Amino acid sequence: MQLSRLLQAHEIILRETRTIARQAADAGDDGTNDLLVSDVIRTNEMQVWFLSEYLVNTSLAGRG
């Protein structure tokens, strides 16, 4: 349950950060956009992938 909530939190961070990065790009603020994409979005995408894989594998292992 806690890992599912953590996954949801990472997804919220990704959604909000993508919006802010888009706004920064539209405003011509390339530095902020780069920071958000390279540091926040990529890190959270990796965490979402790891958590998703773990939850799927745990779920499949519990079926046996």
Secondary structure, 3 states (H helix, E strand, C coil): CHHHHHHHHHHHHHHHHHHHHHHHHHCCCHHHHHHHHHHHHHHHHHHHHHHHHHHHHHHHHCCC
